């Protein structure tokens, strides 16, 4: 069984286009902010633990 490929007018195979790259700078900033909040809360709770021990 033979498969068919789409061919443009010149008889060449169409060029494969790469998907557009998404801008992930906002995602990186959000992850860093959430990580900083988690670290600050952890150190704050750890400081309370040491103070009360």
MOPELIN-V535594 format. One record per pair of residues at least 12 apart in sequence whose ideal C-beta (glycine too) atoms are under 10 Angstrom apart, sorted by the first residue. I is the first residue (numbers start at 1). GAP is how many residues later the second one is. D is the distance in whole Angstrom. If there is no record, write none. Layout:
BEGIN
I_GAP_D ; I_GAP_D
END
This chain:
BEGIN
none
END
